Protein backbone atom coordinates (compact mmCIF):
# COMPACT_ATOMS: atom_id res chain seq x y z
CA UNK A 1 0.00 0.00 0.00
CA UNK A 2 1.33 3.40 -0.98
CA UNK A 3 0.41 6.39 1.16
CA UNK A 4 0.98 10.07 0.48
CA UNK A 5 1.00 12.98 2.91
CA UNK A 6 -0.37 16.32 1.74
CA UNK A 7 0.74 19.44 3.57
CA UNK A 8 -1.53 22.46 3.91
CA UNK A 9 -0.97 25.59 5.99
CA UNK A 10 2.09 26.08 8.20
CA UNK A 11 0.89 27.46 11.53
CA UNK A 12 4.35 27.69 13.03
CA UNK A 13 3.48 25.18 15.74
CA UNK A 14 5.88 25.07 18.69
CA UNK A 15 6.45 21.59 20.17
CA UNK A 16 2.79 20.57 19.70
CA UNK A 17 1.18 17.57 21.38
CA UNK A 18 -0.42 15.08 18.97
CA UNK A 19 -3.91 13.73 19.65
CA UNK A 20 -5.08 10.77 17.54
CA UNK A 21 -8.67 9.58 17.26
CA UNK A 22 -9.70 6.89 14.78
CA UNK A 23 -13.15 5.26 15.15
CA UNK A 24 -13.37 2.77 18.02
CA UNK A 25 -16.01 1.43 20.42
CA UNK A 26 -18.96 3.83 20.55
CA UNK A 27 -17.02 6.00 18.07
CA UNK A 28 -15.81 7.89 21.15
CA UNK A 29 -12.27 8.51 19.91
CA UNK A 30 -13.26 10.02 16.56
CA UNK A 31 -16.15 11.93 18.19
CA UNK A 32 -13.73 13.49 20.68
CA UNK A 33 -11.12 14.31 18.03
CA UNK A 34 -13.66 15.94 15.74
CA UNK A 35 -15.15 17.83 18.68
CA UNK A 36 -11.78 19.42 19.37
CA UNK A 37 -11.49 20.39 15.71
CA UNK A 38 -14.93 22.00 15.56
CA UNK A 39 -14.98 23.68 18.97
CA UNK A 40 -11.47 25.12 18.67
CA UNK A 41 -11.89 25.96 14.97
CA UNK A 42 -8.67 24.16 14.17
CA UNK A 43 -7.05 24.60 10.76
CA UNK A 44 -6.06 21.69 8.47
CA UNK A 45 -2.29 21.27 8.36
CA UNK A 46 -1.92 17.88 6.63
CA UNK A 47 -3.82 14.97 5.11
CA UNK A 48 -3.06 11.33 4.26
CA UNK A 49 -4.45 9.33 1.36
CA UNK A 50 -3.50 6.38 -0.83
CA UNK A 51 -4.28 2.85 -1.88
CA UNK A 52 -6.59 0.81 0.37
CA UNK A 53 -7.84 3.92 2.13
CA UNK A 54 -11.57 4.31 1.40
CA UNK A 55 -12.15 6.49 -1.67
CA UNK A 56 -13.97 9.53 -0.36
CA UNK A 57 -13.30 13.14 0.53
CA UNK A 58 -14.61 15.28 3.34
CA UNK A 59 -15.85 18.66 2.15
CA UNK A 60 -15.44 21.46 4.67
CA UNK A 61 -15.78 25.17 3.95
CA UNK A 62 -16.16 24.27 0.26
CA UNK A 63 -12.77 22.49 0.23
CA UNK A 64 -12.22 18.74 -0.18
CA UNK A 65 -9.88 16.90 2.21
CA UNK A 66 -8.68 13.25 2.27
CA UNK A 67 -9.97 10.56 4.64
CA UNK A 68 -7.18 11.05 7.22
CA UNK A 69 -6.73 14.65 8.31
CA UNK A 70 -4.51 16.52 10.75
CA UNK A 71 -5.50 19.89 12.22
CA UNK A 72 -3.37 22.41 14.10
CA UNK A 73 -4.11 24.56 17.13
CA UNK A 74 -1.97 27.46 18.38
CA UNK A 75 -1.96 27.98 22.12
CA UNK A 76 -4.11 30.87 23.36
CA UNK A 77 -2.42 31.37 26.72
CA UNK A 78 1.20 32.01 27.68
CA UNK A 79 1.52 28.67 29.47
CA UNK A 80 -0.56 26.71 26.97
CA UNK A 81 0.58 24.07 24.50
CA UNK A 82 0.14 23.87 20.75
CA UNK A 83 -1.66 20.76 19.49
CA UNK A 84 -2.22 18.65 16.37
CA UNK A 85 -5.34 16.49 16.11
CA UNK A 86 -5.44 13.54 13.70
CA UNK A 87 -8.86 12.14 12.89
CA UNK A 88 -10.76 10.06 10.34
CA UNK A 89 -14.13 8.41 9.79
CA UNK A 90 -12.83 4.90 9.04
CA UNK A 91 -11.05 2.23 11.06
CA UNK A 92 -8.24 0.70 8.99
CA UNK A 93 -8.19 -3.02 8.31
CA UNK A 94 -5.66 -5.04 10.35
CA UNK A 95 -3.37 -5.54 7.37
CA UNK A 96 -3.22 -1.77 6.79
CA UNK A 97 -2.60 -0.67 10.38
CA UNK A 98 1.20 -0.94 10.30
CA UNK A 99 1.82 1.31 7.32
CA UNK A 100 -0.91 3.81 8.18
CA UNK A 101 0.17 3.97 11.82
CA UNK A 102 3.77 4.52 10.76
CA UNK A 103 2.68 7.25 8.34
CA UNK A 104 0.57 9.02 10.98
CA UNK A 105 3.48 8.96 13.44
CA UNK A 106 5.88 10.22 10.76
CA UNK A 107 3.55 13.07 9.84
CA UNK A 108 3.08 14.04 13.49
CA UNK A 109 6.86 14.00 14.00
CA UNK A 110 7.37 16.16 10.90
CA UNK A 111 4.88 18.64 12.40
CA UNK A 112 6.99 18.81 15.55
CA UNK A 113 5.11 16.43 17.86
CA UNK A 114 7.20 14.61 20.45
CA UNK A 115 4.29 13.71 22.76
CA UNK A 116 1.27 11.82 21.39
CA UNK A 117 -2.02 10.92 23.08
CA UNK A 118 -4.13 8.23 21.41
CA UNK A 119 -7.85 8.11 22.20
CA UNK A 120 -9.47 4.67 22.20
CA UNK A 121 -12.88 3.31 23.19
CA UNK A 122 -13.45 0.04 25.05
CA UNK A 123 -16.77 -1.70 25.86
CA UNK A 124 -18.39 -0.46 29.06
CA UNK A 125 -19.02 -3.37 31.44
CA UNK A 126 -20.50 -1.48 34.40
CA UNK A 127 -21.61 2.07 35.13
CA UNK A 128 -18.65 2.39 37.48
CA UNK A 129 -16.07 1.90 34.71
CA UNK A 130 -13.67 4.83 34.38
CA UNK A 131 -11.08 5.84 31.76
CA UNK A 132 -7.57 4.49 32.26
CA UNK A 133 -4.24 5.34 30.69
CA UNK A 134 -2.07 2.58 29.33
CA UNK A 135 1.18 1.40 27.98
CA UNK A 136 2.95 3.69 25.68
CA UNK A 137 6.52 4.05 24.60
CA UNK A 138 9.29 6.60 24.87
CA UNK A 139 11.31 7.98 27.79
CA UNK A 140 8.77 10.69 28.65
CA UNK A 141 5.63 8.57 29.12
CA UNK A 142 5.94 8.69 32.92
CA UNK A 143 5.47 12.46 32.78
CA UNK A 144 2.30 12.02 30.71
CA UNK A 145 0.98 9.29 33.03
CA UNK A 146 1.41 11.55 36.05
CA UNK A 147 -0.13 14.60 34.38
CA UNK A 148 -3.26 12.70 33.28
CA UNK A 149 -4.37 11.85 36.81
CA UNK A 150 -5.73 8.54 35.51
CA UNK A 151 -5.19 5.04 36.84
CA UNK A 152 -2.57 3.18 34.81
CA UNK A 153 -3.46 -0.14 33.18
CA UNK A 154 -0.56 -2.47 33.90
CA UNK A 155 -1.41 -5.26 31.45
CA UNK A 156 -3.81 -5.98 28.61
CA UNK A 157 -4.15 -5.71 24.84
CA UNK A 158 -4.89 -2.76 22.57
CA UNK A 159 -5.85 -3.60 19.00
CA UNK A 160 -5.87 -1.78 15.69
CA UNK A 161 -3.91 1.25 14.59
CA UNK A 162 -3.64 2.53 18.18
CA UNK A 163 -2.01 -0.69 19.31
CA UNK A 164 0.50 -0.50 16.46
CA UNK A 165 1.45 3.11 17.16
CA UNK A 166 1.92 2.36 20.87
CA UNK A 167 5.04 0.28 20.29
CA UNK A 168 6.29 2.10 17.18
CA UNK A 169 6.49 5.61 18.64
CA UNK A 170 9.71 5.05 20.57
CA UNK A 171 11.54 4.24 17.33
CA UNK A 172 10.91 7.84 16.30
CA UNK A 173 11.92 9.28 19.66
CA UNK A 174 8.28 10.02 20.54
CA UNK A 175 6.41 9.60 23.83
CA UNK A 176 3.00 7.97 23.31
CA UNK A 177 0.26 7.03 25.74
CA UNK A 178 -3.31 5.83 25.17
CA UNK A 179 -6.44 6.77 27.08
CA UNK A 180 -8.98 3.94 27.12
CA UNK A 181 -12.50 5.24 27.58
CA UNK A 182 -15.44 2.92 28.44
CA UNK A 183 -18.37 3.39 26.05
CA UNK A 184 -21.61 1.85 24.82
CA UNK A 185 -20.59 -0.55 22.02
CA UNK A 186 -24.06 -0.56 20.44
CA UNK A 187 -24.53 3.11 19.52
CA UNK A 188 -22.48 6.27 19.01
CA UNK A 189 -21.69 7.51 22.50
CA UNK A 190 -20.76 11.22 22.56
CA UNK A 191 -21.51 11.53 26.29
CA UNK A 192 -18.79 8.97 27.05
CA UNK A 193 -16.43 10.77 24.66
CA UNK A 194 -16.58 13.74 27.04
CA UNK A 195 -14.56 11.68 29.55
CA UNK A 196 -11.44 12.19 27.42
CA UNK A 197 -11.51 15.96 27.83
CA UNK A 198 -10.38 16.41 31.44
CA UNK A 199 -7.28 14.16 31.35
CA UNK A 200 -6.28 15.53 27.94
CA UNK A 201 -6.55 19.09 29.25
CA UNK A 202 -4.18 18.14 32.07
CA UNK A 203 -1.62 16.78 29.61
CA UNK A 204 -2.08 19.56 27.05
CA UNK A 205 -2.19 22.80 29.00
CA UNK A 206 -4.74 25.27 27.69
CA UNK A 207 -6.61 22.74 25.54
CA UNK A 208 -10.05 23.02 27.09
CA UNK A 209 -13.50 22.75 25.53
CA UNK A 210 -17.02 22.89 26.93
CA UNK A 211 -18.48 19.36 26.88
CA UNK A 212 -22.13 20.45 27.17
CA UNK A 213 -22.91 19.72 23.51
CA UNK A 214 -21.52 16.18 23.80
CA UNK A 215 -23.88 15.37 26.67
CA UNK A 216 -26.82 16.94 24.83
CA UNK A 217 -26.06 14.88 21.73
CA UNK A 218 -25.74 11.76 23.87
CA UNK A 219 -29.14 12.40 25.44
CA UNK A 220 -30.70 12.86 21.98
CA UNK A 221 -29.20 9.62 20.65
CA UNK A 222 -30.44 7.74 23.72
CA UNK A 223 -33.92 9.24 23.35
CA UNK A 224 -34.11 8.23 19.69
CA UNK A 225 -32.79 4.76 20.47
CA UNK A 226 -35.39 4.24 23.19
CA UNK A 227 -38.15 5.51 20.87
CA UNK A 228 -37.04 3.13 18.12
CA UNK A 229 -36.90 0.23 20.57
CA UNK A 230 -40.39 1.00 21.83
CA UNK A 231 -41.65 1.07 18.24
CA UNK A 232 -40.07 -2.32 17.52
CA UNK A 233 -41.54 -3.77 20.72
CA UNK A 234 -45.00 -2.63 19.65
CA UNK A 235 -44.55 -3.66 16.01
CA UNK A 236 -41.68 -6.12 15.39
CA UNK A 237 -42.03 -5.63 11.62
CA UNK A 238 -40.69 -2.07 11.98
CA UNK A 239 -36.93 -1.69 11.47
CA UNK A 240 -34.89 0.70 13.58
CA UNK A 241 -33.39 3.48 11.52
CA UNK A 242 -30.58 5.64 12.78
CA UNK A 243 -29.32 8.89 11.25
C-alpha positions as CSV (number, residue, x, y, z in Angstrom):
1,X,0.0,0.0,0.0
2,X,1.3,3.4,-1.0
3,X,0.4,6.4,1.2
4,X,1.0,10.1,0.5
5,X,1.0,13.0,2.9
6,X,-0.4,16.3,1.7
7,X,0.7,19.4,3.6
8,X,-1.5,22.5,3.9
9,X,-1.0,25.6,6.0
10,X,2.1,26.1,8.2
11,X,0.9,27.5,11.5
12,X,4.4,27.7,13.0
13,X,3.5,25.2,15.7
14,X,5.9,25.1,18.7
15,X,6.5,21.6,20.2
16,X,2.8,20.6,19.7
17,X,1.2,17.6,21.4
18,X,-0.4,15.1,19.0
19,X,-3.9,13.7,19.6
20,X,-5.1,10.8,17.5
21,X,-8.7,9.6,17.3
22,X,-9.7,6.9,14.8
23,X,-13.1,5.3,15.1
24,X,-13.4,2.8,18.0
25,X,-16.0,1.4,20.4
26,X,-19.0,3.8,20.6
27,X,-17.0,6.0,18.1
28,X,-15.8,7.9,21.2
29,X,-12.3,8.5,19.9
30,X,-13.3,10.0,16.6
31,X,-16.1,11.9,18.2
32,X,-13.7,13.5,20.7
33,X,-11.1,14.3,18.0
34,X,-13.7,15.9,15.7
35,X,-15.1,17.8,18.7
36,X,-11.8,19.4,19.4
37,X,-11.5,20.4,15.7
38,X,-14.9,22.0,15.6
39,X,-15.0,23.7,19.0
40,X,-11.5,25.1,18.7
41,X,-11.9,26.0,15.0
42,X,-8.7,24.2,14.2
43,X,-7.0,24.6,10.8
44,X,-6.1,21.7,8.5
45,X,-2.3,21.3,8.4
46,X,-1.9,17.9,6.6
47,X,-3.8,15.0,5.1
48,X,-3.1,11.3,4.3
49,X,-4.5,9.3,1.4
50,X,-3.5,6.4,-0.8
51,X,-4.3,2.8,-1.9
52,X,-6.6,0.8,0.4
53,X,-7.8,3.9,2.1
54,X,-11.6,4.3,1.4
55,X,-12.1,6.5,-1.7
56,X,-14.0,9.5,-0.4
57,X,-13.3,13.1,0.5
58,X,-14.6,15.3,3.3
59,X,-15.8,18.7,2.1
60,X,-15.4,21.5,4.7
61,X,-15.8,25.2,3.9
62,X,-16.2,24.3,0.3
63,X,-12.8,22.5,0.2
64,X,-12.2,18.7,-0.2
65,X,-9.9,16.9,2.2
66,X,-8.7,13.3,2.3
67,X,-10.0,10.6,4.6
68,X,-7.2,11.0,7.2
69,X,-6.7,14.7,8.3
70,X,-4.5,16.5,10.7
71,X,-5.5,19.9,12.2
72,X,-3.4,22.4,14.1
73,X,-4.1,24.6,17.1
74,X,-2.0,27.5,18.4
75,X,-2.0,28.0,22.1
76,X,-4.1,30.9,23.4
77,X,-2.4,31.4,26.7
78,X,1.2,32.0,27.7
79,X,1.5,28.7,29.5
80,X,-0.6,26.7,27.0
81,X,0.6,24.1,24.5
82,X,0.1,23.9,20.8
83,X,-1.7,20.8,19.5
84,X,-2.2,18.6,16.4
85,X,-5.3,16.5,16.1
86,X,-5.4,13.5,13.7
87,X,-8.9,12.1,12.9
88,X,-10.8,10.1,10.3
89,X,-14.1,8.4,9.8
90,X,-12.8,4.9,9.0
91,X,-11.1,2.2,11.1
92,X,-8.2,0.7,9.0
93,X,-8.2,-3.0,8.3
94,X,-5.7,-5.0,10.4
95,X,-3.4,-5.5,7.4
96,X,-3.2,-1.8,6.8
97,X,-2.6,-0.7,10.4
98,X,1.2,-0.9,10.3
99,X,1.8,1.3,7.3
100,X,-0.9,3.8,8.2
101,X,0.2,4.0,11.8
102,X,3.8,4.5,10.8
103,X,2.7,7.3,8.3
104,X,0.6,9.0,11.0
105,X,3.5,9.0,13.4
106,X,5.9,10.2,10.8
107,X,3.6,13.1,9.8
108,X,3.1,14.0,13.5
109,X,6.9,14.0,14.0
110,X,7.4,16.2,10.9
111,X,4.9,18.6,12.4
112,X,7.0,18.8,15.6
113,X,5.1,16.4,17.9
114,X,7.2,14.6,20.5
115,X,4.3,13.7,22.8
116,X,1.3,11.8,21.4
117,X,-2.0,10.9,23.1
118,X,-4.1,8.2,21.4
119,X,-7.9,8.1,22.2
120,X,-9.5,4.7,22.2
121,X,-12.9,3.3,23.2
122,X,-13.5,0.0,25.1
123,X,-16.8,-1.7,25.9
124,X,-18.4,-0.5,29.1
125,X,-19.0,-3.4,31.4
126,X,-20.5,-1.5,34.4
127,X,-21.6,2.1,35.1
128,X,-18.6,2.4,37.5
129,X,-16.1,1.9,34.7
130,X,-13.7,4.8,34.4
131,X,-11.1,5.8,31.8
132,X,-7.6,4.5,32.3
133,X,-4.2,5.3,30.7
134,X,-2.1,2.6,29.3
135,X,1.2,1.4,28.0
136,X,3.0,3.7,25.7
137,X,6.5,4.1,24.6
138,X,9.3,6.6,24.9
139,X,11.3,8.0,27.8
140,X,8.8,10.7,28.6
141,X,5.6,8.6,29.1
142,X,5.9,8.7,32.9
143,X,5.5,12.5,32.8
144,X,2.3,12.0,30.7
145,X,1.0,9.3,33.0
146,X,1.4,11.5,36.1
147,X,-0.1,14.6,34.4
148,X,-3.3,12.7,33.3
149,X,-4.4,11.8,36.8
150,X,-5.7,8.5,35.5
151,X,-5.2,5.0,36.8
152,X,-2.6,3.2,34.8
153,X,-3.5,-0.1,33.2
154,X,-0.6,-2.5,33.9
155,X,-1.4,-5.3,31.5
156,X,-3.8,-6.0,28.6
157,X,-4.1,-5.7,24.8
158,X,-4.9,-2.8,22.6
159,X,-5.9,-3.6,19.0
160,X,-5.9,-1.8,15.7
161,X,-3.9,1.2,14.6
162,X,-3.6,2.5,18.2
163,X,-2.0,-0.7,19.3
164,X,0.5,-0.5,16.5
165,X,1.5,3.1,17.2
166,X,1.9,2.4,20.9
167,X,5.0,0.3,20.3
168,X,6.3,2.1,17.2
169,X,6.5,5.6,18.6
170,X,9.7,5.1,20.6
171,X,11.5,4.2,17.3
172,X,10.9,7.8,16.3
173,X,11.9,9.3,19.7
174,X,8.3,10.0,20.5
175,X,6.4,9.6,23.8
176,X,3.0,8.0,23.3
177,X,0.3,7.0,25.7
178,X,-3.3,5.8,25.2
179,X,-6.4,6.8,27.1
180,X,-9.0,3.9,27.1
181,X,-12.5,5.2,27.6
182,X,-15.4,2.9,28.4
183,X,-18.4,3.4,26.1
184,X,-21.6,1.8,24.8
185,X,-20.6,-0.6,22.0
186,X,-24.1,-0.6,20.4
187,X,-24.5,3.1,19.5
188,X,-22.5,6.3,19.0
189,X,-21.7,7.5,22.5
190,X,-20.8,11.2,22.6
191,X,-21.5,11.5,26.3
192,X,-18.8,9.0,27.1
193,X,-16.4,10.8,24.7
194,X,-16.6,13.7,27.0
195,X,-14.6,11.7,29.5
196,X,-11.4,12.2,27.4
197,X,-11.5,16.0,27.8
198,X,-10.4,16.4,31.4
199,X,-7.3,14.2,31.4
200,X,-6.3,15.5,27.9
201,X,-6.6,19.1,29.2
202,X,-4.2,18.1,32.1
203,X,-1.6,16.8,29.6
204,X,-2.1,19.6,27.1
205,X,-2.2,22.8,29.0
206,X,-4.7,25.3,27.7
207,X,-6.6,22.7,25.5
208,X,-10.1,23.0,27.1
209,X,-13.5,22.7,25.5
210,X,-17.0,22.9,26.9
211,X,-18.5,19.4,26.9
212,X,-22.1,20.4,27.2
213,X,-22.9,19.7,23.5
214,X,-21.5,16.2,23.8
215,X,-23.9,15.4,26.7
216,X,-26.8,16.9,24.8
217,X,-26.1,14.9,21.7
218,X,-25.7,11.8,23.9
219,X,-29.1,12.4,25.4
220,X,-30.7,12.9,22.0
221,X,-29.2,9.6,20.7
222,X,-30.4,7.7,23.7
223,X,-33.9,9.2,23.3
224,X,-34.1,8.2,19.7
225,X,-32.8,4.8,20.5
226,X,-35.4,4.2,23.2
227,X,-38.2,5.5,20.9
228,X,-37.0,3.1,18.1
229,X,-36.9,0.2,20.6
230,X,-40.4,1.0,21.8
231,X,-41.6,1.1,18.2
232,X,-40.1,-2.3,17.5
233,X,-41.5,-3.8,20.7
234,X,-45.0,-2.6,19.7
235,X,-44.6,-3.7,16.0
236,X,-41.7,-6.1,15.4
237,X,-42.0,-5.6,11.6
238,X,-40.7,-2.1,12.0
239,X,-36.9,-1.7,11.5
240,X,-34.9,0.7,13.6
241,X,-33.4,3.5,11.5
242,X,-30.6,5.6,12.8
243,X,-29.3,8.9,11.3
